[in-house]
Amino acid sequence: MAVRTKAARGLLATAAIALALTTAACTSKAADSGAGSGETGDLASVNVALVPGGSHPYFQPWAAAGEAAVEEFGLGSTVFNETAEWDQAKQNEVLNSLAAQGVNAFGIFGVSPTDINTTFKMLKDQGFAVGSIASCPAGDVNEADFCLSTDTEVAAYKAAVAAIEAMGGKGNLVHLTGNNVDSNTQRRIAGVEKAVEETGGAVTLLSTVTDIDVDLGTAQKAVADLLAAKGSEINGFVSTAYNPAVASASAVKESGLPIKVVAIDDDAVILDGIADGSVSATVVQNPTGQAFVGSWVLAQLQTKACTVKDPGVIVDSGSFVVTTDNLETYTDEQNAESDTIMDLFKNDLLDCK
């Protein structure tokens, strides 16, 4: 876990995905049920919205995490809304609608890293607590109260190191990732390139394939084309976007080619591949911790029980290499990191009454 201040801001949004609607709401609980450091306000008065830029498997744990935050801390409610269709104007409409319905604290994955600060400021000017969750605005300014997100360059570096180790430290590596114009993708590319450079030429980055996280079909076609054209030359795949990870895990297993696969996140296809040996490793993030801890922080800020010492502070929510060794226990690592982040906010990042 790392904390960065305004001078080092750069975690951004991941690639756009297709439309779906999933909502989850929670009922109230007594405000003192979550008593602890800084919890002096009426947390039952806080209604938190967790709002991704659109539908994507990565965000599904946010719904349950919001429910858990209501139960644990006595928040008024949480709602999970992923109906923005990866359109910033539509996301703004969703946020305005939620505010009109009584939501007064927002955890947001912004669609447009370059424009989301305008949205954050709009909500802040109305008196709402705002957190940038799972992504941070482009540039050096974050108008949200805080950003809690994966350091994507670090996560990609970990994935590439794991892939290189699985390849025996030499050979040709292919990087599969998301939207090329997304700065998050550029950070992932930098992380993979760093790991390759550290091999001193023993590993060649054969290709970096971008713009294939739009949907699973796009990723499957790209991987199939790669295997048909260069399958015999490829020694390893490292995927730093969700759909390419699933596509490469399935395609390599079906092909029977001796290609090592390192993925991202914990789709069932990937975890099954680790169990049967067709996937060497994956790097999981911490979406549950982002939503759970983020909801608590938002509640402290909205009740005025606490303020952020360094407004806009960036906190790495963690990334974890999963292999057969910790396949059954990696969630313990995620939970432990979430506890550490909670303590960091309580003891170091917030000023509480």
C-alpha positions as CSV (number, residue, x, y, z in Angstrom):
1,M,0.0,0.0,0.0
2,A,1.2,3.5,-0.8
3,V,0.0,7.0,-0.3
4,R,0.6,9.8,-2.7
5,T,-0.1,13.5,-2.4
6,K,-1.2,16.0,-5.1
7,A,2.2,16.2,-6.8
8,A,2.1,12.5,-7.9
9,R,-1.5,12.0,-9.1
10,G,-2.1,9.7,-12.0
11,L,-4.3,6.6,-11.4
12,L,-7.0,6.7,-14.1
13,A,-10.1,4.9,-15.4
14,T,-10.1,1.5,-17.1
15,A,-11.7,0.6,-20.5
16,A,-15.3,1.1,-21.4
17,I,-17.7,-1.9,-21.3
18,A,-21.3,-2.6,-22.4
19,L,-24.6,-1.6,-20.6
20,A,-26.3,-3.5,-17.8
21,L,-28.3,-2.5,-14.7
22,T,-27.6,-3.8,-11.2
23,T,-28.7,-2.0,-8.1
24,A,-28.5,-2.9,-4.4
25,A,-29.9,-0.8,-1.5
26,C,-29.7,-1.3,2.2
27,T,-31.7,-0.5,5.2
28,S,-30.8,1.7,8.2
29,K,-29.1,0.6,11.4
30,A,-28.5,2.4,14.6
31,A,-25.7,5.0,14.1
32,D,-23.7,3.9,17.1
33,S,-23.3,0.3,15.8
34,G,-20.1,1.3,14.1
35,A,-18.5,3.2,17.0
36,G,-14.8,3.8,16.6
37,S,-12.1,6.3,15.8
38,G,-13.7,9.5,14.5
39,E,-17.3,8.1,14.4
40,T,-18.9,11.0,16.3
41,G,-21.5,12.0,13.7
42,D,-24.9,10.5,12.9
43,L,-23.8,7.9,10.4
44,A,-27.4,6.8,9.9
45,S,-28.0,10.1,8.2
46,V,-25.5,9.1,5.4
47,N,-26.7,7.6,2.2
48,V,-23.8,6.5,0.0
49,A,-23.9,5.9,-3.7
50,L,-21.2,3.7,-5.3
51,V,-21.2,4.6,-9.0
52,P,-19.0,3.0,-11.6
53,G,-18.7,4.4,-15.1
54,G,-20.7,1.5,-16.5
55,S,-21.2,-2.2,-16.3
56,H,-18.1,-4.3,-15.8
57,P,-17.4,-7.5,-13.8
58,Y,-14.8,-5.7,-11.7
59,F,-17.3,-3.6,-9.9
60,Q,-19.8,-6.3,-8.9
61,P,-18.3,-6.7,-5.4
62,W,-19.1,-3.1,-4.7
63,A,-22.8,-3.9,-4.1
64,A,-22.1,-6.5,-1.3
65,A,-19.4,-4.3,0.1
66,G,-21.8,-1.4,0.4
67,E,-24.3,-3.6,2.2
68,A,-21.6,-4.8,4.6
69,A,-20.6,-1.2,5.3
70,V,-24.2,-0.4,6.3
71,E,-24.3,-3.4,8.6
72,E,-20.9,-2.7,10.1
73,F,-21.0,1.0,10.5
74,G,-24.7,1.9,10.8
75,L,-24.9,3.9,7.6
76,G,-28.3,5.0,6.5
77,S,-28.0,3.2,3.1
78,T,-25.9,2.4,0.1
79,V,-26.9,2.1,-3.5
80,F,-24.9,0.6,-6.3
81,N,-25.7,2.1,-9.8
82,E,-23.8,1.1,-12.9
83,T,-26.1,2.6,-15.5
84,A,-23.9,5.4,-16.9
85,E,-23.1,3.4,-20.1
86,W,-19.5,4.7,-20.1
87,D,-20.7,8.1,-21.0
88,Q,-19.7,11.0,-18.7
89,A,-22.8,13.1,-19.5
90,K,-25.0,10.1,-18.6
91,Q,-23.0,9.4,-15.4
92,N,-23.5,13.1,-14.4
93,E,-27.3,12.5,-15.0
94,V,-27.2,9.4,-12.8
95,L,-25.4,11.3,-10.0
96,N,-27.8,14.2,-10.1
97,S,-30.7,11.8,-10.0
98,L,-29.3,10.0,-7.0
99,A,-28.7,13.3,-5.2
100,A,-32.3,14.2,-5.8
101,Q,-33.3,10.9,-4.2
102,G,-31.5,11.6,-1.0
103,V,-28.0,10.3,-1.6
104,N,-25.5,12.6,0.2
105,A,-22.1,10.9,-0.3
106,F,-20.6,9.5,-3.5
107,G,-18.0,7.0,-4.3
108,I,-17.4,7.4,-8.1
109,F,-15.4,5.7,-10.8
110,G,-15.3,8.5,-13.3
111,V,-15.9,7.8,-17.0
112,S,-13.6,10.6,-18.2
113,P,-10.4,11.0,-16.3
114,T,-9.9,14.4,-17.9
115,D,-13.4,15.7,-17.1
116,I,-14.4,14.0,-13.9
117,N,-13.0,16.8,-11.7
118,T,-15.7,19.0,-12.9
119,T,-18.2,16.5,-11.7
120,F,-16.5,16.1,-8.4
121,K,-16.5,19.9,-7.8
122,M,-20.2,20.1,-8.8
123,L,-21.0,17.6,-6.1
124,K,-18.7,19.1,-3.5
125,D,-20.2,22.5,-4.1
126,Q,-23.6,21.0,-3.1
127,G,-22.1,19.9,0.2
128,F,-21.7,16.2,-0.6
129,A,-18.7,14.0,0.4
130,V,-17.0,12.6,-2.7
131,G,-14.5,9.9,-3.1
132,S,-12.8,8.8,-6.4
133,I,-12.9,5.0,-6.1
134,A,-10.9,2.6,-8.3
135,S,-9.6,5.4,-10.5
136,C,-8.2,8.9,-10.0
137,P,-8.5,12.0,-12.3
138,A,-5.9,12.7,-14.9
139,G,-3.2,15.2,-14.1
140,D,-2.1,16.5,-10.7
141,V,-5.4,17.7,-9.3
142,N,-8.1,15.5,-7.6
143,E,-11.2,17.5,-6.7
144,A,-12.6,14.6,-4.8
145,D,-11.9,14.3,-1.0
146,F,-9.7,11.3,-1.6
147,C,-8.8,8.6,-4.2
148,L,-8.7,4.9,-3.2
149,S,-7.5,3.0,-6.2
150,T,-5.1,0.3,-7.4
151,D,-1.7,1.6,-8.4
152,T,-2.0,0.1,-11.8
153,E,1.7,0.4,-12.7
154,V,2.7,-1.6,-9.6
155,A,0.0,-4.2,-10.3
156,A,1.1,-4.6,-13.9
157,Y,4.8,-4.9,-12.9
158,K,3.9,-7.7,-10.4
159,A,2.0,-9.5,-13.2
160,A,4.9,-9.2,-15.6
161,V,7.4,-10.4,-13.1
162,A,5.2,-13.4,-12.4
163,A,4.9,-14.2,-16.1
164,I,8.7,-13.9,-16.6
165,E,9.3,-16.2,-13.7
166,A,6.8,-18.7,-15.2
167,M,8.7,-18.5,-18.5
168,G,11.9,-19.5,-16.8
169,G,13.3,-15.9,-17.2
170,K,13.6,-15.9,-20.9
171,G,11.6,-15.8,-24.2
172,N,8.9,-13.8,-25.9
173,L,6.2,-12.1,-23.8
174,V,2.9,-10.6,-25.1
175,H,1.1,-7.9,-23.1
176,L,-2.7,-7.8,-23.5
177,T,-4.4,-4.7,-22.1
178,G,-7.2,-2.1,-22.5
179,N,-7.9,1.3,-24.0
180,N,-4.7,2.8,-25.4
181,V,-5.7,6.4,-24.8
182,D,-6.5,5.6,-21.1
183,S,-3.6,6.8,-18.9
184,N,-4.3,3.8,-16.7
185,T,-3.3,1.6,-19.7
186,Q,-0.2,3.6,-20.2
187,R,0.8,3.0,-16.6
188,R,0.2,-0.7,-17.1
189,I,2.4,-0.6,-20.2
190,A,5.1,1.1,-18.2
191,G,4.9,-1.5,-15.5
192,V,5.3,-4.4,-17.9
193,E,8.1,-2.7,-19.8
194,K,10.0,-2.1,-16.5
195,A,9.8,-5.8,-15.7
196,V,11.0,-6.8,-19.2
197,E,13.9,-4.3,-19.0
198,E,15.1,-5.8,-15.8
199,T,15.8,-9.1,-17.6
200,G,18.7,-7.4,-19.5
201,G,17.4,-8.7,-22.8
202,A,16.6,-12.2,-21.8
203,V,12.9,-11.5,-22.4
204,T,11.6,-9.7,-25.5
205,L,8.3,-7.9,-25.3
206,L,7.0,-9.3,-28.6
207,S,3.8,-7.2,-28.7
208,T,1.6,-5.0,-26.6
209,V,-2.0,-5.4,-27.8
210,T,-4.3,-2.6,-26.6
211,D,-8.0,-1.7,-27.1
212,I,-9.3,-5.3,-26.5
213,D,-11.1,-4.9,-23.2
214,V,-14.3,-3.6,-24.7
215,D,-16.0,-7.0,-24.3
216,L,-15.1,-10.6,-24.1
217,G,-15.8,-11.2,-27.8
218,T,-13.3,-8.5,-28.8
219,A,-10.7,-10.0,-26.5
220,Q,-11.3,-13.6,-27.8
221,K,-10.8,-12.6,-31.4
222,A,-7.6,-10.7,-30.6
223,V,-6.1,-13.7,-28.8
224,A,-7.2,-16.1,-31.4
225,D,-5.6,-14.0,-34.1
226,L,-2.4,-13.8,-32.1
227,L,-2.2,-17.5,-31.6
228,A,-2.9,-18.2,-35.3
229,A,-0.2,-15.7,-36.4
230,K,2.5,-16.1,-33.7
231,G,1.5,-18.9,-31.4
232,S,4.7,-20.8,-31.9
233,E,6.8,-17.7,-31.0
234,I,5.0,-16.8,-27.8
235,N,6.3,-18.0,-24.5
236,G,4.0,-16.0,-22.2
237,F,0.9,-13.8,-22.0
238,V,0.5,-11.2,-19.4
239,S,-2.9,-9.6,-19.3
240,T,-3.6,-6.4,-17.4
241,A,-7.3,-6.0,-18.4
242,Y,-10.2,-8.2,-17.4
243,N,-11.6,-9.5,-20.7
244,P,-8.2,-10.3,-22.3
245,A,-7.2,-12.2,-19.2
246,V,-10.3,-14.4,-19.4
247,A,-9.8,-14.8,-23.2
248,S,-6.1,-15.8,-23.0
249,A,-6.7,-18.2,-20.2
250,S,-9.3,-20.1,-22.1
251,A,-7.6,-19.9,-25.5
252,V,-4.2,-21.2,-24.4
253,K,-5.8,-24.0,-22.5
254,E,-7.8,-25.1,-25.6
255,S,-4.8,-24.7,-27.9
256,G,-2.5,-26.9,-25.9
257,L,0.4,-24.6,-26.7
258,P,3.1,-24.3,-24.0
259,I,2.4,-20.6,-23.3
260,K,2.5,-19.4,-19.7
261,V,-0.4,-17.2,-18.8
262,V,-0.6,-14.6,-16.0
263,A,-3.9,-12.8,-15.7
264,I,-5.6,-10.1,-13.7
265,D,-8.5,-10.3,-11.3
266,D,-10.3,-13.4,-10.1
267,D,-12.9,-14.5,-12.7
268,A,-13.8,-18.1,-12.2
269,V,-12.2,-19.1,-15.5
270,I,-8.9,-17.7,-14.2
271,L,-9.1,-19.3,-10.8
272,D,-10.0,-22.6,-12.3
273,G,-7.0,-22.3,-14.6
274,I,-4.7,-21.7,-11.7
275,A,-6.1,-24.8,-10.0
276,D,-5.6,-27.0,-13.0
277,G,-2.2,-25.5,-13.9
278,S,-3.2,-23.9,-17.2
279,V,-2.8,-20.4,-15.7
280,S,0.4,-19.7,-13.8
281,A,-0.8,-16.7,-11.7
282,T,-3.1,-13.8,-11.5
283,V,-2.9,-10.4,-9.9
284,V,-6.1,-9.5,-8.0
285,Q,-7.1,-6.1,-6.9
286,N,-9.3,-5.0,-4.0
287,P,-12.7,-3.8,-5.1
288,T,-14.4,-5.0,-1.9
289,G,-11.9,-3.0,0.2
290,Q,-12.3,0.0,-2.1
291,A,-16.1,0.1,-1.6
292,F,-16.1,-1.0,2.1
293,V,-13.4,1.4,3.4
294,G,-14.5,4.1,0.9
295,S,-18.0,4.1,2.3
296,W,-16.8,4.4,5.9
297,V,-14.5,7.4,4.9
298,L,-17.3,9.1,3.0
299,A,-19.6,8.7,6.0
300,Q,-17.0,10.3,8.4
301,L,-16.6,13.2,6.0
302,Q,-20.3,13.7,5.3
303,T,-21.2,13.9,9.0
304,K,-18.3,16.3,9.6
305,A,-16.9,13.9,12.2
306,C,-13.6,14.0,10.2
307,T,-11.9,16.0,7.5
308,V,-9.1,14.9,5.2
309,K,-5.7,16.3,6.2
310,D,-4.5,16.4,2.6
311,P,-7.6,16.8,0.4
312,G,-7.4,14.7,-2.7
313,V,-4.9,12.3,-1.2
314,I,-4.3,9.1,-3.2
315,V,-4.2,5.7,-1.5
316,D,-3.2,2.4,-3.2
317,S,-5.9,-0.1,-2.4
318,G,-3.5,-3.0,-3.0
319,S,-2.7,-5.7,-5.6
320,F,-1.9,-9.4,-4.8
321,V,-0.2,-12.1,-6.8
322,V,-2.3,-15.4,-6.6
323,T,-0.8,-18.8,-7.4
324,T,-1.6,-22.3,-6.4
325,D,0.2,-21.5,-3.1
326,N,-2.4,-19.0,-1.9
327,L,-5.4,-19.8,-4.2
328,E,-7.5,-20.7,-1.2
329,T,-6.3,-17.9,1.1
330,Y,-5.7,-14.7,-1.0
331,T,-9.0,-13.2,0.2
332,D,-7.4,-13.1,3.6
333,E,-4.6,-10.9,2.2
334,Q,-7.2,-8.6,0.6
335,N,-9.1,-8.3,4.0
336,A,-5.8,-7.7,5.9
337,E,-4.9,-4.9,3.4
338,S,-8.4,-3.3,3.8
339,D,-7.9,-3.3,7.6
340,T,-4.5,-1.6,7.1
341,I,-6.0,1.0,4.9
342,M,-8.9,1.6,7.4
343,D,-6.3,2.2,10.1
344,L,-4.3,4.5,7.8
345,F,-7.3,6.7,7.3
346,K,-8.2,6.7,11.0
347,N,-4.8,7.3,12.3
348,D,-3.0,9.3,9.7
349,L,-5.1,10.7,6.8
350,L,-8.1,12.1,8.7
351,D,-8.5,14.7,11.3
352,C,-11.4,13.6,13.5
353,K,-13.3,15.2,16.4
